[in-house]
């Protein structure tokens, strides 16, 4: 767990090196959980500062955090892979998506967390 948090902190003090490290060695599940927790916390804090009345962490914040992470994972990463494969043809879209999905999704989740 310390390695994942080290990568998140490295994005703040050395962004290029941190994202390069996340792309090469980042795993998908831990950073997806970190991105979900950060989005849920952000939604909760934003609603509290906006003056919305809530008594705690409600299903709305959890759902919105999950939808943000799912949007990045299901729509944004494959579309970004398709556009990149269009310009730099390295193989069929299916092969490139299979090879590059986990590193690109981990990097996008680190960016979302930051």
Secondary structure, 3 states (H helix, E strand, C coil): CHHHHHHHHHHHHCHHHHHHHHHHHCCHHHHHHHHHHHHHHHHHHHHHHHCCCCCCCCHHHHHHHHHHHHHHHHHHHHHHHHHHHHHCCCCCHHHHHHHHHHHHHHHHHHHHHC
